[in-house]
Amino acid sequence: MTDFQITHKDGNARRAKLNTKNGVINTPAFMPVGTAATVKAIFTKDLYETNSEIILGNTYHLMLRPGSAQIKEFGGLHKFMNWNKPILTDSGGYQVYSLSNLRKLSEEGVEFSSHIDGTKIFVSPEKSIEIQTDLNSDIVMAFDECTPYPAEYDEAKKSMELSMRWAGRCKEYFKDHNTNKLFGIVQGSTYEDLRHQSASLLSDIGFDGYAVGGLAVGETQTQMFDVLDYTVSQLPIEKPHYLMGVGKPDDIIGSVARGIDMFDCVLPTRNGRNGQAFTKSGPINIRNAKYKSLDESIDPESNNPICRDYSAGYIHHLFNAKEMLGGMLLSLHNIYFYQEMMSNIRTSIENNEFEKFRADFLSKYLD
């Protein structure tokens, strides 16, 4: 039995199961982001109740605090944070992009100045895999450079080629030190030929899965979908396809239609902490005065515990009073919303009704 089994297809949308040492991931799947070994403001037991099957941890942040060696002493990230389902760790490559004013890039790797205390830290492709091996994540990501947007062609080409050389080094180190799964990351900005070259080079190296990186960095949704249209078709069809850092519900549904199987994004929890709730009729801002006296749930069509047990008026009060419970409730509600959406996507693909689901969902959500 292969580790990735596609059970249904509807157009380019795929329904599959990804087997890992810590459990099966039903795809298309959404991964809540647990940057510092916690999905912010959510208890692990509550996260299980949302039917989340995999979460994401951040190599850069965990490397700095508490340090991967300490997490290894605790028995790995799963035991450290009391999460016994699969974990994917990003490689730290996104921080090469987001902390560009705090780093020095070379062929060998990246020298960072810690955003915490300014300490100089050097991360090479090999070091990134070593750290992720200490964390013992089920899915390890290759170390790459995320190209900014917009990027000139020559800049994007140089960056992509460096990331591909790093990918080869990651694979070499990984195969001698780790028995879990390693995903490669396609780069190339919005240039079709660069994306094709990147996908081809990664396929030649050979990975357990393939991610599309360098998106959700300022481009429009149309541009993102264009990149997916000419990139995903170049990836090995029998392997999982992961779109990094995406996104809004309409981004996810449009990407599933283009053959993407896995997603992660901070929006459900970050926006929840800031008063935004995702609902079937679109996102709402619970701080708005119209919710002050509303003795109904924030989403009458939802039966998750937050909608069932708390009124919009109460949650409005919590935000008005700056009580932390408000952000906790909306963060958890938003994870429930995302996981219910993913479950409905999977069911629609199984029933060969994905396009109907897509049209019905978006007509209401975007109205």
C-alpha positions as a Markdown table, in Angstrom:
| # | Residue | x | y | z |
|---|---|---|---|---|
| 1 | Met | 0.0 | 0.0 | 0.0 |
| 2 | Thr | 1.4 | 3.4 | -1.0 |
| 3 | Asp | 1.6 | 6.2 | 1.5 |
| 4 | Phe | -0.7 | 8.5 | -0.6 |
| 5 | Gln | -3.8 | 6.9 | -2.0 |
| 6 | Ile | -6.1 | 8.9 | -4.3 |
| 7 | Thr | -9.6 | 7.5 | -3.8 |
| 8 | His | -11.7 | 9.9 | -5.9 |
| 9 | Lys | -11.3 | 12.5 | -8.5 |
| 10 | Asp | -13.7 | 15.2 | -9.7 |
| 11 | Gly | -12.1 | 17.2 | -12.5 |
| 12 | Asn | -8.7 | 18.2 | -11.0 |
| 13 | Ala | -10.0 | 18.0 | -7.4 |
| 14 | Arg | -8.6 | 15.0 | -5.6 |
| 15 | Arg | -9.8 | 13.1 | -2.5 |
| 16 | Ala | -7.0 | 11.1 | -0.9 |
| 17 | Lys | -5.5 | 9.6 | 2.2 |
| 18 | Leu | -1.9 | 10.4 | 3.3 |
| 19 | Asn | -0.5 | 7.8 | 5.7 |
| 20 | Thr | 2.0 | 9.0 | 8.3 |
| 21 | Lys | 3.6 | 7.3 | 11.4 |
| 22 | Asn | 1.2 | 9.3 | 13.6 |
| 23 | Gly | -2.0 | 8.8 | 11.7 |
| 24 | Val | -3.9 | 9.2 | 8.4 |
| 25 | Ile | -4.6 | 12.6 | 6.9 |
| 26 | Asn | -7.7 | 12.9 | 4.8 |
| 27 | Thr | -7.2 | 15.3 | 2.0 |
| 28 | Pro | -8.0 | 18.0 | 0.9 |
| 29 | Ala | -6.8 | 18.9 | 4.4 |
| 30 | Phe | -6.4 | 22.2 | 6.3 |
| 31 | Met | -3.5 | 22.5 | 8.8 |
| 32 | Pro | -4.0 | 24.9 | 11.7 |
| 33 | Val | -0.8 | 26.8 | 12.3 |
| 34 | Gly | 1.0 | 26.0 | 15.6 |
| 35 | Thr | 3.9 | 28.3 | 15.2 |
| 36 | Ala | 5.5 | 28.0 | 18.7 |
| 37 | Ala | 4.3 | 24.5 | 19.6 |
| 38 | Thr | 0.8 | 25.8 | 20.1 |
| 39 | Val | -2.2 | 26.7 | 18.0 |
| 40 | Lys | -2.7 | 30.1 | 19.6 |
| 41 | Ala | -5.4 | 30.3 | 22.2 |
| 42 | Ile | -6.7 | 26.8 | 21.7 |
| 43 | Phe | -6.4 | 23.8 | 24.0 |
| 44 | Thr | -5.2 | 20.6 | 22.4 |
| 45 | Lys | -8.3 | 18.7 | 23.5 |
| 46 | Asp | -10.5 | 21.4 | 21.8 |
| 47 | Leu | -8.3 | 21.1 | 18.6 |
| 48 | Tyr | -9.0 | 17.4 | 18.5 |
| 49 | Glu | -12.8 | 18.1 | 18.6 |
| 50 | Thr | -12.6 | 20.3 | 15.5 |
| 51 | Asn | -11.5 | 17.1 | 13.5 |
| 52 | Ser | -8.1 | 18.7 | 12.7 |
| 53 | Glu | -5.9 | 15.8 | 11.6 |
| 54 | Ile | -2.5 | 17.6 | 11.2 |
| 55 | Ile | -1.0 | 20.9 | 12.4 |
| 56 | Leu | 2.0 | 22.9 | 11.4 |
| 57 | Gly | 4.9 | 23.9 | 13.5 |
| 58 | Asn | 7.5 | 26.6 | 12.7 |
| 59 | Thr | 11.1 | 25.5 | 12.6 |
| 60 | Tyr | 12.6 | 29.0 | 12.9 |
| 61 | His | 10.6 | 29.9 | 16.0 |
| 62 | Leu | 11.1 | 26.6 | 17.7 |
| 63 | Met | 14.8 | 26.7 | 16.9 |
| 64 | Leu | 15.1 | 30.0 | 18.7 |
| 65 | Arg | 12.8 | 29.1 | 21.6 |
| 66 | Pro | 13.0 | 26.7 | 23.4 |
| 67 | Gly | 15.5 | 25.2 | 21.0 |
| 68 | Ser | 15.2 | 21.9 | 19.0 |
| 69 | Ala | 17.6 | 20.1 | 21.3 |
| 70 | Gln | 15.4 | 20.7 | 24.3 |
| 71 | Ile | 12.3 | 19.5 | 22.4 |
| 72 | Lys | 14.2 | 16.4 | 21.4 |
| 73 | Glu | 15.0 | 15.8 | 25.1 |
| 74 | Phe | 11.2 | 15.9 | 25.7 |
| 75 | Gly | 10.7 | 13.1 | 23.2 |
| 76 | Gly | 9.9 | 15.3 | 20.1 |
| 77 | Leu | 7.3 | 17.9 | 19.3 |
| 78 | His | 4.3 | 15.6 | 19.6 |
| 79 | Lys | 5.0 | 14.7 | 23.2 |
| 80 | Phe | 6.2 | 18.3 | 24.0 |
| 81 | Met | 2.9 | 19.9 | 23.0 |
| 82 | Asn | 0.6 | 16.9 | 23.8 |
| 83 | Trp | -0.5 | 16.4 | 20.2 |
| 84 | Asn | -0.5 | 12.7 | 19.0 |
| 85 | Lys | -1.6 | 13.3 | 15.4 |
| 86 | Pro | 0.6 | 14.3 | 12.5 |
| 87 | Ile | 2.7 | 17.4 | 12.4 |
| 88 | Leu | 4.3 | 19.2 | 9.5 |
| 89 | Thr | 7.2 | 21.6 | 10.1 |
| 90 | Asp | 8.1 | 24.3 | 7.7 |
| 91 | Ser | 11.8 | 24.7 | 7.1 |
| 92 | Gly | 12.4 | 28.3 | 8.1 |
| 93 | Gly | 12.7 | 29.3 | 4.5 |
| 94 | Tyr | 9.7 | 31.7 | 4.8 |
| 95 | Gln | 11.7 | 33.6 | 7.4 |
| 96 | Val | 14.5 | 34.1 | 4.8 |
| 97 | Tyr | 11.8 | 36.2 | 3.0 |
| 98 | Ser | 10.0 | 37.8 | 5.9 |
| 99 | Leu | 13.1 | 38.7 | 7.9 |
| 100 | Ser | 15.1 | 39.9 | 4.9 |
| 101 | Asn | 16.4 | 42.9 | 7.0 |
| 102 | Leu | 17.7 | 40.5 | 9.6 |
| 103 | Arg | 19.6 | 38.0 | 7.4 |
| 104 | Lys | 22.6 | 37.5 | 5.1 |
| 105 | Leu | 22.1 | 35.0 | 2.3 |
| 106 | Ser | 24.8 | 32.9 | 0.7 |
| 107 | Glu | 25.2 | 29.7 | -1.2 |
| 108 | Glu | 25.9 | 27.8 | 2.0 |
| 109 | Gly | 22.7 | 29.1 | 3.8 |
| 110 | Val | 21.4 | 32.0 | 5.8 |
| 111 | Glu | 22.8 | 33.9 | 8.7 |
| 112 | Phe | 20.0 | 35.3 | 10.8 |
| 113 | Ser | 19.9 | 37.9 | 13.6 |
| 114 | Ser | 17.4 | 36.5 | 16.1 |
| 115 | His | 14.3 | 38.8 | 16.2 |
| 116 | Ile | 14.3 | 38.0 | 20.0 |
| 117 | Asp | 17.7 | 39.1 | 21.1 |
| 118 | Gly | 19.8 | 39.7 | 18.0 |
| 119 | Thr | 21.9 | 36.6 | 18.4 |
| 120 | Lys | 23.6 | 35.5 | 15.1 |
| 121 | Ile | 22.3 | 32.1 | 13.9 |
| 122 | Phe | 23.4 | 30.3 | 10.7 |
| 123 | Val | 21.0 | 27.9 | 9.1 |
| 124 | Ser | 22.0 | 25.7 | 6.1 |
| 125 | Pro | 19.8 | 23.2 | 4.3 |
| 126 | Glu | 21.4 | 20.5 | 6.3 |
| 127 | Lys | 20.9 | 22.4 | 9.6 |
| 128 | Ser | 17.2 | 22.9 | 8.8 |
| 129 | Ile | 16.7 | 19.2 | 8.3 |
| 130 | Glu | 18.7 | 18.4 | 11.4 |
| 131 | Ile | 16.4 | 20.7 | 13.5 |
| 132 | Gln | 13.3 | 19.2 | 12.0 |
| 133 | Thr | 14.7 | 15.7 | 12.7 |
| 134 | Asp | 15.1 | 16.8 | 16.3 |
| 135 | Leu | 11.5 | 17.9 | 16.3 |
| 136 | Asn | 10.5 | 14.5 | 14.8 |
| 137 | Ser | 7.8 | 16.0 | 12.6 |
| 138 | Asp | 5.9 | 13.6 | 10.3 |
| 139 | Ile | 6.4 | 15.8 | 7.3 |
| 140 | Val | 9.7 | 17.8 | 6.9 |
| 141 | Met | 10.0 | 20.7 | 4.4 |
| 142 | Ala | 13.1 | 21.3 | 2.3 |
| 143 | Phe | 14.9 | 24.6 | 3.0 |
| 144 | Asp | 14.2 | 27.2 | 0.4 |
| 145 | Glu | 14.2 | 30.9 | -0.3 |
| 146 | Cys | 10.8 | 32.4 | -0.7 |
| 147 | Thr | 11.0 | 35.0 | -3.5 |
| 148 | Pro | 9.3 | 38.3 | -2.8 |
| 149 | Tyr | 6.6 | 39.7 | -5.0 |
| 150 | Pro | 7.0 | 41.4 | -7.3 |
| 151 | Ala | 10.3 | 40.0 | -8.4 |
| 152 | Glu | 12.2 | 40.7 | -11.6 |
| 153 | Tyr | 12.8 | 37.7 | -13.8 |
| 154 | Asp | 16.5 | 37.4 | -13.2 |
| 155 | Glu | 16.0 | 37.8 | -9.4 |
| 156 | Ala | 13.3 | 35.0 | -9.4 |
| 157 | Lys | 15.5 | 32.8 | -11.6 |
| 158 | Lys | 18.6 | 33.1 | -9.3 |
| 159 | Ser | 16.5 | 32.5 | -6.2 |
| 160 | Met | 14.7 | 29.5 | -7.7 |
| 161 | Glu | 18.0 | 27.9 | -8.8 |
| 162 | Leu | 19.5 | 28.4 | -5.3 |
| 163 | Ser | 16.4 | 26.8 | -3.7 |
| 164 | Met | 16.8 | 23.8 | -6.1 |
| 165 | Arg | 20.4 | 23.3 | -5.1 |
| 166 | Trp | 19.4 | 23.5 | -1.5 |
| 167 | Ala | 16.6 | 21.0 | -2.1 |
| 168 | Gly | 19.2 | 18.5 | -3.4 |
| 169 | Arg | 21.3 | 19.0 | -0.3 |
| 170 | Cys | 18.2 | 18.6 | 1.9 |
| 171 | Lys | 17.4 | 15.3 | 0.3 |
| 172 | Glu | 21.0 | 14.0 | 0.7 |
| 173 | Tyr | 21.1 | 14.9 | 4.4 |
| 174 | Phe | 17.5 | 13.7 | 5.0 |
| 175 | Lys | 18.0 | 10.2 | 3.6 |
| 176 | Asp | 20.8 | 9.4 | 6.0 |
| 177 | His | 19.2 | 10.9 | 9.1 |
| 178 | Asn | 15.4 | 10.7 | 8.9 |
| 179 | Thr | 12.8 | 8.1 | 8.0 |
| 180 | Asn | 9.7 | 10.3 | 7.9 |
| 181 | Lys | 8.5 | 12.3 | 4.8 |
| 182 | Leu | 10.3 | 15.1 | 3.0 |
| 183 | Phe | 8.5 | 17.5 | 0.7 |
| 184 | Gly | 10.2 | 19.7 | -1.9 |
| 185 | Ile | 9.0 | 23.3 | -2.6 |
| 186 | Val | 8.4 | 24.7 | -6.1 |
| 187 | Gln | 9.6 | 28.3 | -6.5 |
| 188 | Gly | 9.8 | 30.7 | -9.5 |
| 189 | Ser | 7.6 | 33.6 | -8.6 |
| 190 | Thr | 4.9 | 34.2 | -11.3 |
| 191 | Tyr | 7.1 | 33.1 | -14.2 |
| 192 | Glu | 5.7 | 29.9 | -15.9 |
| 193 | Asp | 9.0 | 28.7 | -17.3 |
| 194 | Leu | 10.7 | 29.1 | -13.9 |
| 195 | Arg | 7.9 | 27.2 | -12.2 |
| 196 | His | 8.2 | 24.4 | -14.8 |
| 197 | Gln | 12.0 | 24.2 | -14.3 |
| 198 | Ser | 11.6 | 24.1 | -10.6 |
| 199 | Ala | 9.0 | 21.3 | -10.7 |
| 200 | Ser | 11.1 | 19.3 | -13.1 |
| 201 | Leu | 14.3 | 19.6 | -11.0 |
| 202 | Leu | 12.4 | 18.6 | -7.8 |
| 203 | Ser | 10.8 | 15.6 | -9.6 |
| 204 | Asp | 14.2 | 14.5 | -10.6 |
| 205 | Ile | 15.5 | 14.7 | -7.0 |
| 206 | Gly | 12.4 | 12.8 | -5.8 |
| 207 | Phe | 10.3 | 13.8 | -2.8 |
| 208 | Asp | 7.4 | 12.3 | -0.8 |
| 209 | Gly | 5.3 | 15.3 | -1.6 |
| 210 | Tyr | 5.5 | 18.6 | -3.5 |
| 211 | Ala | 4.6 | 22.1 | -2.2 |
| 212 | Val | 4.0 | 25.3 | -4.2 |
| 213 | Gly | 5.8 | 28.1 | -2.3 |
| 214 | Gly | 6.3 | 31.8 | -3.0 |
| 215 | Leu | 2.6 | 32.6 | -3.1 |
| 216 | Ala | 0.3 | 34.5 | -0.7 |
| 217 | Val | 3.1 | 37.1 | -0.6 |
| 218 | Gly | 1.1 | 40.0 | -2.2 |
| 219 | Glu | 0.0 | 38.7 | -5.6 |
| 220 | Thr | -3.7 | 38.8 | -6.5 |
| 221 | Gln | -5.9 | 35.7 | -6.3 |
| 222 | Thr | -6.1 | 35.6 | -10.1 |
| 223 | Gln | -2.3 | 35.6 | -10.3 |
| 224 | Met | -2.1 | 32.8 | -7.7 |
| 225 | Phe | -4.6 | 30.7 | -9.6 |
| 226 | Asp | -2.7 | 31.3 | -12.8 |
| 227 | Val | 0.5 | 30.0 | -11.2 |
| 228 | Leu | -1.4 | 26.9 | -9.9 |
| 229 | Asp | -2.9 | 26.3 | -13.4 |
| 230 | Tyr | 0.5 | 25.9 | -15.0 |
| 231 | Thr | 2.4 | 24.5 | -12.0 |
| 232 | Val | 0.3 | 21.7 | -10.5 |
| 233 | Ser | 0.1 | 19.9 | -13.8 |
| 234 | Gln | 3.9 | 19.6 | -13.7 |
| 235 | Leu | 4.0 | 17.8 | -10.3 |
| 236 | Pro | 4.0 | 14.0 | -9.9 |
| 237 | Ile | 0.3 | 13.1 | -10.0 |
| 238 | Glu | 0.8 | 10.2 | -7.5 |
| 239 | Lys | 2.2 | 12.5 | -4.7 |
| 240 | Pro | 0.4 | 15.0 | -2.4 |
| 241 | His | 0.4 | 18.7 | -3.5 |
| 242 | Tyr | 0.6 | 21.4 | -0.8 |
| 243 | Leu | 0.0 | 25.1 | -1.2 |
| 244 | Met | 1.9 | 26.9 | 1.5 |
| 245 | Gly | 0.3 | 29.8 | 3.5 |
| 246 | Val | -3.1 | 29.7 | 1.9 |
| 247 | Gly | -5.6 | 31.0 | 2.8 |
| 248 | Lys | -9.1 | 32.5 | 2.6 |
| 249 | Pro | -11.9 | 30.0 | 2.1 |
| 250 | Asp | -12.4 | 31.1 | -1.6 |
| 251 | Asp | -8.6 | 30.7 | -2.1 |
| 252 | Ile | -8.7 | 27.1 | -0.8 |
| 253 | Ile | -11.7 | 26.1 | -2.8 |
| 254 | Gly | -10.3 | 27.5 | -6.0 |
| 255 | Ser | -7.0 | 25.7 | -5.3 |
| 256 | Val | -8.7 | 22.4 | -4.6 |
| 257 | Ala | -10.2 | 22.8 | -8.1 |
| 258 | Arg | -6.6 | 23.0 | -9.4 |
| 259 | Gly | -5.3 | 19.8 | -7.8 |
| 260 | Ile | -4.1 | 21.1 | -4.4 |
| 261 | Asp | -4.4 | 18.6 | -1.5 |
| 262 | Met | -3.0 | 20.4 | 1.6 |
| 263 | Phe | -3.2 | 23.9 | 3.0 |
| 264 | Asp | -2.1 | 25.9 | 6.1 |
| 265 | Cys | -2.9 | 29.5 | 7.1 |
| 266 | Val | -2.9 | 31.7 | 10.2 |
| 267 | Leu | -6.1 | 33.4 | 9.2 |
| 268 | Pro | -8.5 | 31.4 | 11.4 |
| 269 | Thr | -6.7 | 32.0 | 14.6 |
| 270 | Arg | -5.1 | 35.4 | 13.9 |
| 271 | Asn | -8.3 | 36.9 | 12.6 |
| 272 | Gly | -10.3 | 35.3 | 15.4 |
| 273 | Arg | -8.1 | 37.0 | 18.0 |
| 274 | Asn | -8.8 | 40.3 | 16.2 |
| 275 | Gly | -12.6 | 39.8 | 16.2 |
| 276 | Gln | -13.3 | 38.3 | 12.8 |
| 277 | Ala | -15.5 | 35.2 | 12.5 |
| 278 | Phe | -15.8 | 33.2 | 9.3 |
| 279 | Thr | -19.4 | 32.2 | 8.5 |
| 280 | Lys | -21.2 | 30.6 | 5.6 |
| 281 | Ser | -22.4 | 34.1 | 4.6 |
| 282 | Gly | -19.0 | 35.6 | 4.7 |
| 283 | Pro | -16.7 | 36.9 | 7.4 |
| 284 | Ile | -18.1 | 39.2 | 10.1 |
| 285 | Asn | -16.5 | 41.7 | 12.6 |
| 286 | Ile | -18.0 | 40.8 | 16.0 |
| 287 | Arg | -17.0 | 44.3 | 17.3 |
| 288 | Asn | -19.6 | 45.9 | 15.1 |
| 289 | Ala | -22.4 | 47.5 | 17.2 |
| 290 | Lys | -25.1 | 45.5 | 15.4 |
| 291 | Tyr | -24.0 | 42.4 | 17.4 |
| 292 | Lys | -24.3 | 44.1 | 20.8 |
| 293 | Ser | -27.8 | 42.9 | 21.5 |
| 294 | Leu | -28.0 | 39.9 | 19.2 |
| 295 | Asp | -29.1 | 36.9 | 21.2 |
| 296 | Glu | -28.3 | 34.4 | 18.3 |
| 297 | Ser | -25.1 | 32.6 | 17.3 |
| 298 | Ile | -22.6 | 34.2 | 15.1 |
| 299 | Asp | -23.5 | 31.7 | 12.3 |
| 300 | Pro | -27.1 | 30.4 | 12.6 |
| 301 | Glu | -26.3 | 27.6 | 10.1 |
| 302 | Ser | -23.5 | 26.2 | 12.2 |
| 303 | Asn | -23.8 | 23.7 | 15.1 |
| 304 | Asn | -20.3 | 23.8 | 16.4 |
| 305 | Pro | -20.0 | 24.3 | 20.2 |
| 306 | Ile | -19.2 | 28.0 | 20.0 |
| 307 | Cys | -22.3 | 28.7 | 17.9 |
| 308 | Arg | -24.4 | 26.3 | 20.0 |
| 309 | Asp | -23.3 | 27.7 | 23.4 |
| 310 | Tyr | -22.5 | 31.4 | 23.0 |
| 311 | Ser | -24.5 | 34.3 | 21.6 |
| 312 | Ala | -23.0 | 36.9 | 19.3 |
| 313 | Gly | -24.0 | 39.5 | 21.9 |
| 314 | Tyr | -21.9 | 37.8 | 24.5 |
| 315 | Ile | -18.8 | 37.4 | 22.3 |
| 316 | His | -19.2 | 41.1 | 21.3 |
| 317 | His | -19.2 | 42.0 | 25.0 |
| 318 | Leu | -16.0 | 39.9 | 25.5 |
| 319 | Phe | -14.2 | 41.9 | 22.8 |
| 320 | Asn | -15.5 | 45.2 | 24.1 |
| 321 | Ala | -14.3 | 44.3 | 27.6 |
| 322 | Lys | -11.0 | 43.1 | 26.2 |
| 323 | Glu | -11.5 | 39.7 | 27.8 |
| 324 | Met | -9.2 | 37.0 | 26.3 |
| 325 | Leu | -12.0 | 34.5 | 26.1 |
| 326 | Gly | -13.4 | 36.4 | 23.1 |
| 327 | Gly | -10.4 | 35.7 | 21.0 |
| 328 | Met | -10.3 | 32.1 | 22.2 |
| 329 | Leu | -13.9 | 31.5 | 21.2 |
| 330 | Leu | -13.6 | 33.0 | 17.8 |
| 331 | Ser | -10.3 | 31.3 | 17.0 |
| 332 | Leu | -11.9 | 27.9 | 17.9 |
| 333 | His | -15.0 | 28.8 | 15.9 |
| 334 | Asn | -12.9 | 29.6 | 12.9 |
| 335 | Ile | -11.0 | 26.3 | 13.0 |
| 336 | Tyr | -14.4 | 24.5 | 13.2 |
| 337 | Phe | -15.5 | 26.5 | 10.2 |
| 338 | Tyr | -12.5 | 25.6 | 8.2 |
| 339 | Gln | -12.6 | 21.9 | 9.1 |
| 340 | Glu | -16.3 | 21.6 | 8.3 |
| 341 | Met | -15.6 | 23.3 | 4.9 |
| 342 | Met | -12.8 | 20.8 | 4.2 |
| 343 | Ser | -15.1 | 17.9 | 5.2 |
| 344 | Asn | -17.7 | 19.1 | 2.8 |
| 345 | Ile | -15.2 | 19.5 | 0.1 |
| 346 | Arg | -14.1 | 15.9 | 0.5 |
| 347 | Thr | -17.6 | 14.6 | 0.5 |
| 348 | Ser | -18.5 | 16.6 | -2.6 |
| 349 | Ile | -15.5 | 15.1 | -4.5 |
| 350 | Glu | -16.5 | 11.6 | -3.3 |
| 351 | Asn | -20.0 | 12.3 | -4.7 |
| 352 | Asn | -18.7 | 13.8 | -8.0 |
| 353 | Glu | -20.4 | 17.1 | -6.9 |
| 354 | Phe | -17.5 | 19.4 | -6.3 |
| 355 | Glu | -18.4 | 22.0 | -8.9 |
| 356 | Lys | -21.9 | 22.2 | -7.4 |
| 357 | Phe | -20.5 | 22.6 | -3.9 |
| 358 | Arg | -18.0 | 25.2 | -5.1 |
| 359 | Ala | -20.7 | 27.3 | -6.8 |
| 360 | Asp | -23.2 | 27.0 | -3.9 |
| 361 | Phe | -20.6 | 27.8 | -1.3 |
| 362 | Leu | -19.0 | 30.8 | -3.1 |
| 363 | Ser | -22.3 | 32.3 | -4.2 |
| 364 | Lys | -23.3 | 32.6 | -0.5 |
| 365 | Tyr | -19.9 | 33.3 | 1.0 |
| 366 | Leu | -18.9 | 36.0 | -1.5 |
| 367 | Asp | -22.3 | 37.6 | -1.8 |
